Amino acid sequence: MGLSEFLSKWIVIICAICDGAIIGFGMILGIVAIYYKYTLGGGEGPTTAFVLLALLFIAIGIVGAVALWRHYWWLLLASNGATVFVFICLFALTVISFIIGFGITDAVKEGVQEGWSEGRKEYESGGLCKDLDGCTAYYPKITEKMGEWDAVANPNKHMQKCQAWTEFDLATNCTYAKDCDYSLGTDPNYGCQKCDAACQDQAVADARDTMKPLSISSIIIFCFLTVIAIYNDFLMERANFGVGGGFDDGEKDMLEWIGFGANAGIVLLSLILMILGALAPSSSSTGLVILFLGLLLGGASAVVAVGLFLQSKLTGILVFAGNVAMSCLALILLMVAIVAGLSAGIVTNVNEDVDTNWNEIRAELSRSNPNYCAYMDDDQCKAKIRLAIETNFMHVATVSFFILVFLVGKIYLTHRTMKFFFKFDKDEHAEMSQSLA
């Protein structure tokens, strides 16, 4: 039994089951979102996003069922497009939920903190901290204290050491400032620690800003790859759309030349990525990731381009294999965009959210569940809340993962069905079903 015969006999039943399942998944997401909203941590989670996804799931299932009943290929196409959109959104939320569920904190902030001893010196050399709000009072105070120390006529060994420190030393090492003058190091209004914290916050903000271009460029490349993958699929299945030409006719028509040029363009883009990755500092893992991604992207697009150019019996296999690899890389790029977006501070970590909103959370606890943190101090209560939030996110991520697996199959099946409906009208479909009965 060929694919057309199989689809003609079972397609309505299979797709109806899928539409019923997606409506069921929508109900599950809605229940999870409502449960999460009315349990501790609901204010910190993607409750609204999951409610919207639940409504979209139910709407997609209903629209898909109508399309099957009326044999509307265009409505099925719209339904599948909406399913792809939901898949991308749910994929993003799943990645975020896993990151939070596993307790992964702000990697950019942690990186700045780990290398701050050297980073502070770089910022001081560039004069990047003097004009910050937390530092404007500190530098005049350094000048004042250094003048007082230099005025000491007979300094002891400790004072001699203080006299030897420069402004650069006292700005980049608060221990020096505190040893020479405790207030200079610790005063909450003008002290070194206040300035150091403000400068570190600025360094974190600058580091996050550098992640935004990576996130945006990854999204752009993801969209471009998605369009190319759809076009490649059209080339493989164009006979079903009533478009002449094929891979086995030995001639490259205009559509195939366009496909060849688009995939060759991705090869050039991958070469640029490989060059950027190779030029990155050897100590940077980002350079290795870019280089590896460029190699994979170049390989996948080259396979498609070579297949289109050769016009041989292997062309169909090469285009299909390269297109599958390109689709997988598009999802990887989407994940990179999400992680880069998180690193850019688009979503803060749970610890910061709990600390920032602690007064509101504590008041909510007093109203909704007064015994939740009974006999606990604030630190113990915060730890319990963080654990509850992370656990809820893990539940959401696990449910979402299985829904994503289902959506992959549904998108493919609906895609094939849409092309089948386009090729055969409702009467032809009925005749094929009767002949196979």
C-alpha positions as CSV (number, residue, x, y, z in Angstrom):
1,M,0.0,0.0,0.0
2,G,1.5,3.3,-1.1
3,L,1.4,6.5,0.9
4,S,-1.5,8.0,-1.1
5,E,-3.6,4.8,-0.5
6,F,-2.7,4.8,3.2
7,L,-3.6,8.4,3.6
8,S,-6.8,8.1,1.7
9,K,-8.0,5.2,4.0
10,W,-6.7,6.3,7.4
11,I,-6.0,10.0,7.2
12,V,-9.2,11.3,8.6
13,I,-9.2,8.9,11.5
14,I,-5.5,9.5,12.4
15,C,-5.7,13.3,12.2
16,A,-9.0,13.3,14.1
17,I,-7.3,11.4,16.9
18,C,-4.4,13.9,16.8
19,D,-6.8,16.8,17.0
20,G,-8.6,15.2,19.9
21,A,-5.3,14.6,21.6
22,I,-4.1,18.2,21.1
23,I,-7.4,19.5,22.6
24,G,-6.7,17.1,25.5
25,F,-3.2,18.5,25.9
26,G,-4.7,22.0,25.9
27,M,-6.9,21.0,28.8
28,I,-3.9,19.5,30.6
29,L,-1.9,22.7,30.1
30,G,-4.8,24.8,31.4
31,I,-5.2,22.6,34.5
32,V,-1.5,22.8,35.2
33,A,-1.5,26.6,34.7
34,I,-4.5,27.1,37.1
35,Y,-3.0,24.7,39.7
36,Y,0.3,26.5,39.4
37,K,-1.3,29.9,39.8
38,Y,-3.0,29.0,43.1
39,T,0.0,27.3,44.6
40,L,3.1,28.9,46.0
41,G,5.3,30.3,43.3
42,G,2.5,31.0,40.9
43,G,3.5,34.6,40.7
44,E,7.0,33.6,39.6
45,G,6.0,31.2,36.8
46,P,4.7,31.4,33.2
47,T,1.1,31.0,34.2
48,T,-0.3,33.4,31.7
49,A,1.8,32.0,28.9
50,F,0.5,28.5,29.6
51,V,-3.1,29.6,29.7
52,L,-2.7,31.2,26.3
53,L,-1.0,28.1,25.0
54,A,-3.8,26.0,26.3
55,L,-6.4,28.1,24.5
56,L,-4.3,27.9,21.3
57,F,-4.1,24.1,21.6
58,I,-7.9,23.8,21.9
59,A,-8.4,26.3,19.0
60,I,-6.0,24.4,16.8
61,G,-7.7,21.1,17.5
62,I,-11.1,22.5,16.6
63,V,-9.9,24.2,13.4
64,G,-8.1,21.0,12.4
65,A,-11.2,18.9,12.9
66,V,-13.3,21.3,10.8
67,A,-10.6,21.2,8.1
68,L,-10.8,17.4,8.0
69,W,-14.5,17.4,8.0
70,R,-14.8,19.9,5.1
71,H,-11.7,18.7,3.3
72,Y,-10.2,22.2,3.3
73,W,-6.5,22.0,2.5
74,W,-6.0,25.7,3.1
75,L,-7.6,25.5,6.6
76,L,-5.4,22.6,7.4
77,L,-2.3,24.6,6.2
78,A,-3.3,27.4,8.5
79,S,-3.9,25.0,11.4
80,N,-0.5,23.5,10.9
81,G,1.2,26.9,10.7
82,A,-0.4,27.7,14.0
83,T,0.8,24.4,15.4
84,V,4.4,25.2,14.3
85,F,4.1,28.6,16.1
86,V,2.8,26.9,19.2
87,F,5.7,24.4,19.0
88,I,8.3,27.1,18.9
89,C,6.7,29.0,21.8
90,L,6.4,25.8,23.9
91,F,9.9,24.8,23.0
92,A,11.2,28.1,24.3
93,L,9.1,27.8,27.5
94,T,10.3,24.2,28.0
95,V,14.0,25.3,27.8
96,I,13.4,28.1,30.2
97,S,11.5,25.8,32.6
98,F,14.3,23.2,32.5
99,I,16.9,25.9,33.2
100,I,14.9,27.2,36.2
101,G,13.9,23.7,37.3
102,F,17.5,22.6,37.5
103,G,18.4,25.7,39.5
104,I,20.7,27.1,36.9
105,T,21.4,30.7,37.8
106,D,22.7,33.7,35.9
107,A,25.8,32.4,34.1
108,V,26.8,35.9,32.9
109,K,26.7,37.3,36.4
110,E,28.5,34.4,37.9
111,G,31.2,34.7,35.2
112,V,31.7,38.4,36.0
113,Q,31.9,37.7,39.7
114,E,34.5,34.9,39.3
115,G,36.8,37.1,37.2
116,W,36.1,40.4,39.0
117,S,39.6,40.9,40.4
118,E,40.9,41.3,36.9
119,G,37.7,42.8,35.5
120,R,37.8,45.6,38.1
121,K,41.3,46.6,37.0
122,E,40.2,46.7,33.3
123,Y,37.2,48.9,34.2
124,E,39.5,51.2,36.2
125,S,42.0,51.5,33.5
126,G,39.3,52.5,31.1
127,G,37.8,55.0,33.5
128,L,34.4,53.3,33.3
129,C,33.5,53.5,37.0
130,K,34.3,57.0,38.1
131,D,31.0,58.5,36.8
132,L,28.7,55.8,38.3
133,D,26.3,56.9,41.0
134,G,27.9,54.6,43.5
135,C,31.4,55.9,42.8
136,T,31.1,59.7,42.4
137,A,31.7,60.3,46.1
138,Y,34.4,57.7,46.5
139,Y,37.1,59.1,44.2
140,P,37.2,62.6,45.8
141,K,37.4,60.8,49.2
142,I,40.4,58.8,48.0
143,T,42.1,62.1,47.0
144,E,41.3,63.6,50.4
145,K,42.6,60.6,52.4
146,M,45.8,60.3,50.3
147,G,46.5,64.0,51.1
148,E,46.0,63.3,54.8
149,W,48.4,60.3,54.7
150,D,51.1,62.2,52.7
151,A,50.9,65.0,55.3
152,V,52.1,62.6,58.1
153,A,55.7,63.7,58.9
154,N,56.9,60.5,60.7
155,P,54.8,57.7,59.3
156,N,55.1,54.2,60.8
157,K,55.3,51.1,58.7
158,H,51.6,50.8,58.3
159,M,51.3,54.4,57.2
160,Q,54.2,54.1,54.8
161,K,52.4,51.3,53.1
162,C,49.2,53.4,52.8
163,Q,51.3,56.3,51.4
164,A,52.6,53.9,48.7
165,W,49.1,53.0,47.4
166,T,47.9,54.8,44.3
167,E,44.4,55.8,43.4
168,F,44.3,52.8,41.1
169,D,45.2,50.4,44.0
170,L,42.6,51.9,46.4
171,A,39.9,51.7,43.7
172,T,40.5,48.2,42.6
173,N,41.1,46.6,46.0
174,C,38.8,47.4,48.9
175,T,41.0,45.5,51.3
176,Y,43.7,48.1,50.9
177,A,41.2,51.0,51.5
178,K,39.8,49.3,54.5
179,D,43.2,48.6,56.1
180,C,44.3,52.2,55.7
181,D,41.0,53.7,56.7
182,Y,38.0,51.6,57.7
183,S,35.4,54.1,56.7
184,L,37.0,54.6,53.3
185,G,36.5,50.9,52.7
186,T,33.1,50.3,54.2
187,D,31.1,53.6,54.5
188,P,27.7,53.0,53.0
189,N,27.6,56.5,51.4
190,Y,31.0,56.8,49.9
191,G,33.0,53.7,50.7
192,C,35.0,51.4,48.4
193,Q,32.6,48.5,48.7
194,K,29.7,50.6,47.5
195,C,31.6,51.8,44.5
196,D,32.9,48.2,43.8
197,A,29.3,46.9,43.8
198,A,28.1,49.6,41.4
199,C,31.0,49.0,39.1
200,Q,30.4,45.2,39.1
201,D,26.7,45.8,38.4
202,Q,27.7,47.9,35.4
203,A,30.1,45.1,34.2
204,V,27.2,42.6,34.4
205,A,25.0,44.9,32.4
206,D,27.7,45.4,29.8
207,A,28.2,41.6,29.5
208,R,24.5,41.0,29.1
209,D,24.3,43.6,26.4
210,T,26.9,41.7,24.4
211,M,24.6,38.6,24.5
212,K,21.7,40.5,22.9
213,P,23.2,40.6,19.4
214,L,23.8,36.8,19.7
215,S,20.2,36.2,20.7
216,I,18.8,38.4,17.9
217,S,21.2,37.0,15.2
218,S,20.3,33.4,16.2
219,I,16.6,34.2,15.9
220,I,17.2,35.8,12.4
221,I,19.2,32.8,11.2
222,F,16.6,30.4,12.7
223,C,13.8,32.2,10.7
224,F,15.9,32.1,7.5
225,L,16.7,28.4,7.9
226,T,13.0,27.7,8.5
227,V,12.0,29.4,5.3
228,I,14.8,27.6,3.3
229,A,13.7,24.2,4.8
230,I,10.1,24.9,3.8
231,Y,11.2,25.7,0.3
232,N,13.4,22.6,0.1
233,D,10.4,20.6,1.1
234,F,8.3,22.3,-1.6
235,L,10.9,21.3,-4.2
236,M,10.7,17.6,-3.0
237,E,6.9,17.6,-3.0
238,R,6.0,20.1,-5.8
239,A,4.3,17.4,-7.9
240,N,1.6,17.3,-5.2
241,F,1.0,21.0,-5.7
242,G,0.6,20.7,-9.5
243,V,4.0,22.2,-10.3
244,G,6.0,20.6,-13.1
245,G,9.6,19.5,-12.9
246,G,11.4,17.0,-10.8
247,F,14.8,15.9,-9.5
248,D,15.0,13.0,-12.0
249,D,14.4,15.0,-15.3
250,G,18.1,15.8,-15.7
251,E,17.4,19.5,-16.0
252,K,17.6,22.3,-13.5
253,D,14.6,24.6,-13.8
254,M,14.2,28.1,-12.3
255,L,12.8,26.8,-9.0
256,E,15.8,24.4,-8.5
257,W,18.3,27.2,-9.3
258,I,16.6,29.3,-6.7
259,G,16.9,26.5,-4.2
260,F,20.6,25.9,-5.1
261,G,21.4,29.6,-4.7
262,A,19.6,29.8,-1.3
263,N,21.4,26.7,0.1
264,A,24.7,27.9,-1.4
265,G,24.1,31.2,0.4
266,I,23.8,29.3,3.7
267,V,27.1,27.6,2.9
268,L,28.7,31.1,2.6
269,L,27.1,32.1,5.9
270,S,28.5,29.0,7.6
271,L,32.0,29.9,6.3
272,I,31.6,33.3,8.0
273,L,30.6,31.7,11.2
274,M,33.6,29.3,11.0
275,I,36.0,32.2,10.5
276,L,34.5,34.1,13.4
277,G,34.8,31.0,15.6
278,A,38.4,30.5,14.5
279,L,39.3,34.1,15.3
280,A,37.8,34.0,18.8
281,P,40.2,33.8,21.7
282,S,41.5,30.3,22.3
283,S,40.3,30.4,25.9
284,S,36.7,31.2,24.8
285,S,34.3,28.3,24.6
286,T,31.9,30.5,22.6
287,G,34.4,30.4,19.7
288,L,34.3,26.7,19.6
289,V,30.5,26.6,19.7
290,I,30.3,29.0,16.8
291,L,32.9,27.0,14.8
292,F,31.1,23.7,15.4
293,L,27.8,25.3,14.5
294,G,29.2,26.7,11.3
295,L,30.6,23.3,10.4
296,L,27.3,21.6,10.9
297,L,25.3,24.3,9.1
298,G,27.7,24.3,6.2
299,G,27.6,20.5,5.9
300,A,23.8,20.3,5.9
301,S,23.3,23.1,3.4
302,A,26.1,21.8,1.2
303,V,24.4,18.4,1.0
304,V,21.2,20.0,-0.3
305,A,23.0,22.3,-2.7
306,V,25.1,19.4,-4.2
307,G,22.0,17.3,-4.5
308,L,20.1,20.1,-6.4
309,F,23.1,20.7,-8.7
310,L,23.8,17.0,-9.6
311,Q,20.2,16.2,-10.6
312,S,20.9,12.5,-10.1
313,K,19.0,9.6,-8.6
314,L,20.5,10.5,-5.2
315,T,19.2,14.1,-5.3
316,G,16.0,13.2,-3.5
317,I,17.9,11.5,-0.7
318,L,20.5,14.2,-0.4
319,V,17.9,17.0,-0.2
320,F,15.8,15.1,2.3
321,A,18.8,14.3,4.6
322,G,20.2,17.8,4.4
323,N,16.8,19.3,5.0
324,V,16.2,17.2,8.1
325,A,19.7,18.2,9.4
326,M,18.9,21.9,8.7
327,S,15.6,21.7,10.6
328,C,17.4,20.2,13.6
329,L,20.1,23.0,13.4
330,A,17.3,25.5,13.3
331,L,16.0,24.2,16.6
332,I,19.5,24.3,18.1
333,L,19.8,27.9,17.0
334,L,16.4,28.6,18.7
335,M,17.8,27.1,21.9
336,V,21.0,29.2,21.6
337,A,18.8,32.3,21.1
338,I,16.8,31.4,24.3
339,V,19.9,30.8,26.4
340,A,21.5,34.0,25.1
341,G,18.3,35.8,25.9
342,L,18.4,34.5,29.4
343,S,22.0,35.4,29.8
344,A,21.1,38.9,28.6
345,G,18.9,39.3,31.6
346,I,15.6,38.9,29.8
347,V,14.6,36.4,32.5
348,T,16.1,36.7,36.0
349,N,16.9,33.7,38.2
350,V,14.6,32.5,40.9
351,N,16.9,33.6,43.7
352,E,16.8,37.2,42.6
353,D,13.1,37.2,42.1
354,V,12.4,35.8,45.5
355,D,14.7,38.3,47.2
356,T,13.4,41.3,45.2
357,N,9.7,40.4,45.8
358,W,10.2,39.0,49.3
359,N,7.8,41.5,51.0
360,E,5.0,40.7,48.6
361,I,5.6,37.0,48.8
362,R,5.7,37.1,52.6
363,A,2.4,39.0,52.7
364,E,0.8,36.5,50.2
365,L,1.9,33.7,52.5
366,S,0.4,35.3,55.5
367,R,-3.0,35.5,53.7
368,S,-3.1,32.2,51.8
369,N,-1.1,29.7,53.9
370,P,0.1,31.1,57.3
371,N,1.6,27.8,58.4
372,Y,3.7,27.3,55.2
373,C,6.9,28.7,56.9
374,A,6.0,28.0,60.5
375,Y,9.0,28.1,62.9
376,M,11.3,29.2,60.0
377,D,13.4,32.3,59.7
378,D,13.5,34.3,56.4
379,D,16.4,32.4,54.9
380,Q,14.8,29.0,55.6
381,C,11.5,30.2,54.2
382,K,13.2,31.5,51.0
383,A,14.9,28.2,50.5
384,K,11.7,26.3,50.8
385,I,9.9,28.7,48.3
386,R,12.8,28.4,45.8
387,L,12.6,24.6,46.0
388,A,8.8,24.7,45.5
389,I,9.2,27.0,42.4
390,E,11.9,24.9,40.9
391,T,9.9,21.7,41.4
392,N,6.9,23.3,39.8
393,F,9.0,24.4,36.8
394,M,10.3,20.8,36.5
395,H,6.8,19.5,36.4
396,V,5.9,22.0,33.7
397,A,9.0,21.2,31.7
398,T,8.4,17.4,31.8
399,V,4.8,17.7,30.6
400,S,5.9,20.2,27.9
401,F,8.6,17.8,26.7
402,F,6.2,15.0,26.0
403,I,3.8,17.4,24.3
404,L,6.6,18.6,22.0
405,V,7.4,15.0,21.0
406,F,3.7,14.6,20.0
407,L,3.6,17.9,18.1
408,V,6.6,16.8,15.9
409,G,4.5,13.8,14.7
410,K,1.4,15.9,14.3
411,I,3.1,18.6,12.3
412,Y,4.6,16.0,9.9
413,L,1.3,14.1,9.6
414,T,-0.8,17.2,9.0
415,H,1.8,18.5,6.5
416,R,1.4,15.3,4.5
417,T,-2.3,15.4,4.8
418,M,-2.5,19.0,3.6
419,K,-0.6,18.1,0.4
420,F,-2.9,15.1,0.0
421,F,-6.0,17.2,0.3
422,F,-4.5,19.7,-2.2
423,K,-3.9,17.0,-4.8
424,F,-7.2,15.1,-4.4
425,D,-10.6,16.8,-3.8
426,K,-13.2,15.4,-1.5
427,D,-15.0,13.3,-4.2
428,E,-11.7,11.7,-5.3
429,H,-10.8,11.0,-1.7
430,A,-14.2,9.3,-1.2
431,E,-13.7,7.2,-4.4
432,M,-10.2,6.1,-3.3
433,S,-11.5,5.1,0.1
434,Q,-14.3,3.0,-1.4
435,S,-11.9,1.3,-3.8
436,L,-9.7,0.3,-0.9
437,A,-12.6,-0.9,1.3
